Amino acid sequence: MHALRQRQGRVAAAFAWLNASLCVYAAGAAVLASGVDTSTAAIGIGIKGTGAYTAAVYTVELCRAFGADVRRGWLHAAYAAGFAGLLVVASGELVNETGRLAAGHFGIGGPSAAGSPPLSAAGMVVSTASVVPIAPALVALWRTHGCAAPSSVRLALLLNSLVGAHDGLVHAGWLASSTLLEHTALLNVFVMSASLLDGFARARTELAHRTRELVRRREALRRTEDELVRSEQLAALGEMSAVIAHELRNPLTVIGHAASGLRRPGLDASERADLLGILDEEADRLNRLVTDLVAMSRPLTPERRPVRIDELARRSLEDARAALGPAVRDKVHTEIDVCGDADGVEADPDLLRQALVNLIDNAIKAMPSGGRLAVRARRERDAVVLIVEDTGVGMDVAAQRKAGTPFYTTRKDGTGLGLAIVERIARAHGGSIQIDSHAGRGTRVALRLPQPPIGHAATEAAQPTA
């Protein structure tokens, strides 16, 4: 459609210039018809020559605009002849003012050419040269396959070209007749106007047709996308259902065995206590799994406000340590290091606290024999980076590649959703997480939160997190 509009634009431009040239030619004919002396007649012929030479150029251009396969050499020849003709007109050497033309044989032209001076030798040369490129252009217009010009336009251009050659012979004194192009040019205007209007109407119809086709294809594409999304959702739901069923079945099986054991007669107090401990442990595991599933499934819309990273890190560390037994807590040495320019951040304090608790919990549980846990924050140009680093068991390359995948865990008591939740919280803030781990040497997780540059950040407005 864009190509169609471009072609129509070229046709309209060439048609406009051709009509303007014919108008100049007609104006020259009017001056020539009303001339009372030789100098006025020479001016009229000069105006007609200006119109004729430019009309010859734009006749070739119009043929090309319609799609005719006109060789570039002929186009260059048309422009060269037209430019030469204008130079001859400007120099005043177009006519021989000492001669006179005989009266015409046809009354349609009146006395416009009779008694006027004939073309000079230079005028005859440039007039002939300007007509020559029109012939191959018209031949190409008739012969080019798929040419956009209707037959009426081709006939009109051919007629005007022949009439233009006739008028040149009249002004050269080689043919005793009257000039006709100022009259037949009207036919060209009418035919071309009708052709352009028809072309615009067809373009509008074609545009409407293609628009309907695009709408139909867009609707078909939307339906296909909806079906694909539904298929993906059903596949994801089936996969998640299978994983959840597996994760629930294990603790439920253990609970069932423990309950069966409690029903056995003759249990002593220690055995009963062990079985009740198993029930508590598996119930706690189910509770954590359900809590993580809820956190994973609900939509996240951060409510951003100023947050003090130092205080948030201390409270998150306290929450994570409180959930552990003293045997584990006492073996882990903690460190908090928050750079001054990174202490204030715009984020959702509850979500950020949940992310830090999950990271700290993972880090502590990765050090069953004790170790060092560090929580750091540093400022980059357009972000604040929170780092949780431990000296625990670490992960190999395969485990690191799967880290963050829902339900993937390397711990017996893990749900496999902790890192996935942290990653969702980071994405909800427009950030990301980066994991760097080595087996036997520990893990480093960096949570990156985009922030305005320091000059625009409202760090001084940060308030302690409740």
C-alpha positions in Angstrom: 0.0 0.0 0.0 2.9 2.4 0.7 4.3 1.7 -2.7 0.9 2.4 -4.3 0.7 5.7 -2.5 4.2 6.6 -3.6 3.4 5.8 -7.3 0.2 7.8 -7.2 2.2 10.7 -5.7 4.7 10.6 -8.5 1.9 10.4 -11.1 0.1 13.4 -9.5 3.3 15.5 -9.4 4.3 14.7 -13.0 0.7 15.4 -14.1 0.7 18.8 -12.2 3.9 19.9 -13.8 2.8 18.7 -17.3 -0.5 20.7 -16.9 1.4 23.8 -15.7 3.7 23.5 -18.8 0.7 23.3 -21.1 -0.9 26.3 -19.4 2.3 28.2 -20.1 2.1 27.0 -23.7 -1.5 28.3 -23.9 -0.5 31.6 -22.5 2.1 32.0 -25.1 -0.4 31.2 -27.8 -2.7 33.9 -26.4 0.2 36.4 -26.5 1.0 35.3 -30.1 -2.6 35.6 -31.2 -2.9 39.2 -29.9 0.5 40.3 -31.1 0.6 43.4 -33.2 4.3 43.5 -34.1 7.2 41.1 -34.6 8.7 41.6 -31.1 5.4 40.7 -29.4 5.0 37.6 -31.7 8.6 36.6 -30.7 7.7 36.9 -27.0 4.6 34.8 -27.5 6.6 32.1 -29.3 9.2 32.2 -26.6 6.5 31.6 -23.9 5.1 28.8 -26.0 8.6 27.3 -26.4 9.1 27.4 -22.6 5.9 25.5 -22.1 6.6 23.1 -24.9 10.1 22.2 -23.7 9.1 21.6 -20.1 6.0 19.7 -21.2 8.2 17.4 -23.2 10.3 16.6 -20.1 7.3 16.0 -17.9 5.6 13.8 -20.6 8.6 11.4 -20.2 8.4 11.8 -16.4 4.7 10.9 -16.5 5.3 7.8 -18.5 7.9 6.7 -15.9 5.6 7.5 -13.0 3.0 5.2 -14.6 5.5 2.4 -14.5 6.8 2.5 -18.1 10.2 1.0 -18.5 11.9 4.2 -19.9 15.6 3.9 -20.0 17.5 6.4 -17.9 19.4 7.6 -21.0 16.2 8.8 -22.6 15.2 10.6 -19.4 18.6 12.4 -19.3 18.2 13.3 -23.0 14.8 14.8 -22.3 16.2 17.0 -19.5 19.2 18.0 -21.5 17.0 19.0 -24.5 14.6 20.9 -22.2 17.4 22.7 -20.5 18.9 23.6 -23.9 15.6 24.8 -25.2 15.2 27.1 -22.1 18.7 28.5 -22.7 17.8 29.3 -26.3 14.6 31.0 -25.3 16.4 33.0 -22.6 19.1 34.1 -25.2 16.4 35.4 -27.6 17.7 33.1 -30.4 14.5 31.0 -30.6 13.0 32.7 -33.7 14.2 34.4 -36.9 12.5 37.8 -36.7 13.3 38.6 -40.3 11.0 35.9 -41.7 7.2 35.4 -41.7 5.0 32.3 -41.6 2.2 31.8 -44.2 -1.4 31.7 -43.2 -2.7 28.3 -42.0 -5.1 26.0 -43.8 -7.3 25.2 -40.7 -9.5 27.7 -39.1 -9.2 26.2 -35.6 -5.9 27.9 -35.0 -7.0 31.2 -36.4 -4.2 33.7 -37.3 -2.1 32.7 -34.3 0.8 31.4 -36.4 0.2 33.3 -39.7 2.5 36.2 -40.0 4.7 35.3 -37.0 8.4 34.8 -37.3 9.6 31.3 -37.9 12.0 29.3 -35.6 15.7 29.9 -36.0 18.1 27.1 -36.7 18.9 26.8 -33.0 15.2 26.7 -32.3 14.6 24.0 -34.8 17.4 21.9 -33.2 16.2 22.1 -29.6 12.6 21.6 -30.6 13.5 18.5 -32.5 15.7 17.3 -29.7 12.9 17.8 -27.1 10.5 15.7 -29.1 12.8 12.8 -29.7 12.8 11.3 -26.2 9.0 11.3 -26.1 8.7 8.6 -28.7 10.6 5.8 -26.8 8.8 6.9 -23.6 5.4 6.4 -25.3 6.5 3.1 -26.8 7.6 1.9 -23.3 4.2 3.1 -21.9 2.4 0.9 -24.4 4.7 -2.1 -24.1 5.5 -2.3 -20.4 3.6 -5.2 -18.8 1.5 -4.2 -15.8 1.7 -0.5 -16.6 -0.7 1.6 -14.5 -1.7 4.0 -17.2 -5.2 3.4 -18.7 -5.7 3.3 -22.4 -7.4 6.8 -22.4 -4.3 8.3 -20.8 -2.0 6.6 -23.3 -4.1 7.9 -26.2 -4.2 11.4 -24.8 -0.4 11.5 -24.3 0.1 10.2 -27.8 -2.3 12.7 -29.4 -0.7 15.6 -27.6 2.8 14.5 -28.5 1.8 14.3 -32.2 0.1 17.7 -32.0 3.1 19.1 -30.3 5.3 17.8 -33.2 2.8 19.3 -35.7 3.0 22.7 -34.0 6.8 22.6 -34.1 6.7 22.0 -37.8 4.3 24.9 -38.2 6.6 27.3 -36.3 9.5 26.0 -38.3 7.7 27.0 -41.4 7.7 23.5 -42.8 4.0 23.1 -42.5 1.4 25.7 -43.5 -1.2 25.2 -40.7 -2.4 26.6 -37.4 -1.1 25.5 -34.0 -3.4 23.1 -32.1 -1.7 22.1 -28.8 -3.3 24.9 -26.9 -6.7 23.3 -27.7 -5.9 19.6 -27.5 -4.2 20.2 -24.1 -7.7 20.4 -22.6 -8.2 16.8 -23.6 -5.1 15.8 -21.7 -6.3 17.7 -18.6 -9.7 16.0 -18.7 -8.4 12.5 -19.3 -5.7 12.7 -16.7 -8.0 14.2 -14.1 -10.5 11.4 -14.6 -7.6 8.9 -14.4 -6.3 10.3 -11.2 -9.7 10.4 -9.6 -10.3 6.8 -10.6 -6.9 5.9 -9.3 -7.6 7.5 -5.9 -10.9 5.8 -5.8 -9.3 2.4 -6.5 -6.6 3.1 -3.9 -9.2 3.9 -1.3 -11.1 0.7 -2.2 -7.9 -1.3 -2.0 -6.9 0.4 1.3 -10.3 -0.5 2.8 -10.0 -4.1 1.5 -6.5 -4.5 3.0 -7.6 -2.8 6.2 -10.4 -5.4 6.6 -7.9 -8.1 5.8 -5.5 -6.8 8.4 -8.3 -6.7 11.0 -9.3 -10.2 10.1 -5.7 -11.5 10.4 -5.2 -9.6 13.7 -8.3 -11.2 15.1 -7.1 -14.6 14.0 -3.7 -13.9 15.5 -5.3 -12.8 18.8 -7.4 -16.0 18.9 -4.3 -18.1 18.2 -2.4 -16.3 20.9 -5.3 -16.7 23.4 -5.4 -20.4 22.6 -1.6 -20.7 23.0 -1.7 -18.8 26.3 -4.5 -21.1 27.6 -2.6 -24.2 26.5 0.5 -22.9 28.2 -1.5 -22.0 31.3 -3.0 -25.5 31.4 0.3 -27.1 30.9 1.9 -25.0 33.7 -1.1 -25.7 35.9 -0.7 -29.4 35.3 3.0 -29.4 36.0 2.6 -27.3 39.1 -0.3 -29.5 40.3 2.0 -32.6 39.9 4.8 -30.9 41.8 2.5 -29.6 44.6 0.9 -33.0 44.9 4.4 -34.6 45.3 5.5 -32.0 47.8 2.3 -32.5 49.9 2.3 -36.3 49.6 5.7 -36.7 51.3 4.8 -34.9 54.6 1.3 -36.3 54.6 2.8 -39.8 54.2 5.1 -39.2 57.2 2.1 -37.8 59.2 0.1 -40.8 58.4 2.8 -43.2 59.5 3.3 -41.2 62.7 -0.4 -41.2 63.4 -0.5 -45.0 62.9 2.4 -45.3 65.3 0.5 -43.3 67.9 -2.4 -45.8 67.7 -0.1 -48.7 68.6 -0.8 -50.1 72.1 2.0 -50.1 74.6 3.9 -47.0 73.5 6.2 -45.5 76.2 6.5 -41.8 76.7 9.7 -41.4 74.7 8.3 -43.1 71.6 5.1 -41.0 71.9 7.2 -37.8 72.2 9.2 -38.7 69.1 6.1 -39.4 67.1 4.5 -36.1 68.2 7.7 -34.3 67.3 7.5 -35.8 63.8 3.9 -34.6 63.5 5.0 -31.1 64.6 7.9 -31.1 62.2 5.8 -32.2 59.2 3.0 -29.9 60.0 5.5 -27.0 60.1 6.8 -28.1 56.8 3.3 -28.1 55.3 2.6 -24.7 56.7 5.8 -23.3 55.2 5.0 -24.9 51.9 1.5 -23.3 51.9 2.9 -20.0 52.9 5.4 -20.0 50.1 2.8 -21.1 47.6 0.6 -18.2 48.6 3.5 -15.8 48.4 4.4 -17.2 45.0 0.9 -17.1 43.5 -0.3 -13.7 44.6 0.3 -10.7 42.3 3.0 -8.3 43.5 2.4 -4.6 43.4 5.1 -2.9 45.4 4.0 0.1 47.6 7.3 2.1 47.4 8.4 4.3 50.3 11.7 5.3 51.8 13.4 2.3 53.6 16.5 2.3 55.8 18.6 -0.6 54.6 20.7 -0.9 57.8 17.7 -1.3 60.1 15.8 -3.5 57.6 18.8 -5.9 57.4 19.1 -6.1 61.2 15.4 -6.9 61.6 15.5 -9.4 58.8 18.5 -11.1 60.4 16.7 -11.3 63.7 13.6 -12.8 62.1 15.6 -15.5 60.3 17.7 -16.3 63.4 14.5 -16.5 65.6 13.2 -19.3 63.5 16.3 -21.4 64.1 17.4 -23.4 67.1 20.1 -22.0 69.4 22.5 -24.8 68.3 22.5 -23.4 64.7 22.4 -19.7 65.8 25.4 -19.9 68.0 27.6 -21.3 65.2 26.9 -18.6 62.7 28.7 -15.2 63.0 26.9 -12.4 61.3 28.1 -9.1 59.9 26.1 -6.1 58.5 27.9 -3.5 56.3 25.8 -0.8 54.7 27.6 2.0 52.9 26.3 5.5 53.8 25.1 6.4 50.3 23.2 3.0 50.1 21.3 3.2 53.3 18.2 4.8 51.8 16.1 3.1 49.1 12.7 3.5 47.6 11.0 0.1 47.9 8.2 -1.9 49.5 9.5 -2.6 53.0 7.4 -5.7 53.5 8.4 -7.3 50.3 12.0 -6.3 50.7 12.1 -7.7 54.2 10.6 -11.0 53.0 13.3 -11.3 50.3 16.1 -10.6 52.8 14.6 -13.1 55.3 14.5 -15.8 52.6 18.1 -15.1 51.5 19.4 -15.0 55.1 17.5 -18.2 55.9 19.0 -20.0 52.9 22.5 -18.8 53.9 22.2 -19.9 57.5 20.8 -23.3 56.6 23.7 -23.7 54.1 26.1 -23.6 57.1 25.0 -26.6 59.3 28.5 -26.6 60.9 28.6 -22.9 61.3 30.3 -20.1 59.4 30.2 -16.4 58.6 27.1 -14.6 57.2 27.5 -11.1 55.8 24.8 -8.7 54.7 26.1 -5.8 52.7 24.6 -2.9 50.7 26.5 -0.7 48.3 25.4 2.1 45.9 25.9 1.9 42.1 25.2 4.8 39.8 21.5 4.0 39.3 20.9 1.2 41.7 21.3 -0.1 45.3 22.7 -3.6 45.5 21.9 -5.8 48.6 24.4 -8.7 49.0 23.9 -11.8 51.2 27.1 -13.9 51.4 27.8 -17.0 53.3 30.7 -19.5 53.8 28.5 -22.6 53.6 28.4 -25.6 51.4 27.8 -23.7 48.2 26.4 -25.1 44.9 27.9 -26.8 41.9 27.4 -25.5 38.4 24.3 -27.7 37.8 22.6 -26.7 41.0 23.5 -23.0 40.4 21.9 -23.2 37.0 18.6 -24.5 38.5 18.6 -22.1 41.5 15.4 -20.0 41.4 13.4 -22.7 39.6 10.2 -23.2 41.6 10.3 -26.4 43.8 13.9 -27.1 43.1 15.8 -27.5 46.3 18.9 -29.4 47.6 17.7 -29.5 51.2 15.4 -32.2 52.7 13.3 -29.6 54.6 13.3 -27.0 51.7 10.2 -26.0 49.6 12.2 -24.9 46.6 10.3 -21.6 46.5 12.5 -19.2 48.5 14.8 -18.0 45.7 11.9 -18.0 43.3 10.0 -15.6 45.6 13.1 -13.4 45.9 13.4 -13.2 42.2 9.7 -12.3 41.8 10.1 -9.5 44.4 13.2 -8.2 42.6 11.4 -8.2 39.2 8.4 -6.4 40.8 10.8 -3.6 41.7 12.3 -3.6 38.2 15.5 -5.3 39.5 17.2 -8.6 39.4 19.2 -11.1 41.4 22.6 -12.6 40.6 23.9 -15.8 42.2 27.6 -16.6 42.5 28.4 -19.9 44.2 31.2 -22.4 44.4 30.8 -25.9 46.0 32.5 -26.0 49.4 33.2 -22.2 49.4 29.9 -20.6 49.9 27.3 -18.5 48.0 26.9 -14.9 47.2 23.5 -13.5 46.1 23.2 -9.9 44.9 19.7 -8.3 44.9 19.9 -5.2 42.6 17.2 -2.5 43.0 17.1 0.3 40.4 17.1 3.8 42.1 17.4 7.4 40.9 20.9 8.9 40.9 22.1 10.1 44.2 21.4 13.7 43.4 17.7 12.9 42.8 17.1 10.3 45.5 15.2 11.3 48.5 17.5 9.4 50.9 17.2 12.0 53.6 13.5 11.2 53.8 14.0 7.6 54.6 12.3 6.3 57.8 12.8 3.2 59.9 10.7 0.2 58.8 8.1 -0.9 61.2 
